[in-house]
């Protein structure tokens, strides 16, 4: 992906959260957006 492109991750409770963090780590120039529906989010 190139600078300024956007990546959208749908879901965060399973693999979505770690996938978004890894994507941002590997591609810091890309805008990462996470869409989640959970009312309460537990961080491990």
C-alpha positions in Angstrom: 0.0 0.0 0.0 1.1 3.5 -0.6 1.2 6.6 1.6 -2.2 8.1 2.2 -4.2 4.9 1.5 -6.7 3.7 4.0 -7.2 0.2 5.5 -10.4 -0.7 7.2 -10.6 -3.6 9.7 -14.1 -4.8 10.5 -14.4 -6.5 13.9 -12.0 -6.3 16.8 -12.8 -9.0 19.3 -11.1 -11.9 17.4 -8.2 -11.3 15.1 -9.3 -7.8 14.0 -7.6 -5.9 16.8 -4.2 -7.6 16.5 -4.4 -7.4 12.7 -5.0 -3.6 12.9 -2.0 -3.2 15.3 0.2 -5.3 13.1 -0.8 -3.5 9.9 0.0 -0.1 11.5 3.4 -1.5 12.7 4.3 -2.8 9.3 2.8 0.1 7.3 3.0 3.3 9.4 2.1 5.4 6.4 -1.3 3.8 6.0 -4.4 5.1 7.8 -5.9 2.2 9.8 -9.6 2.4 10.9 -11.2 -0.3 13.1 -15.0 -0.7 13.0 -16.4 -2.6 15.9 -19.8 -3.1 17.5 -18.9 -4.3 21.0 -20.4 -2.2 23.7 -17.6 -3.1 26.1 -14.1 -3.7 24.9 -11.7 -5.7 27.0 -8.0 -5.1 26.4 -5.7 -8.0 27.0 
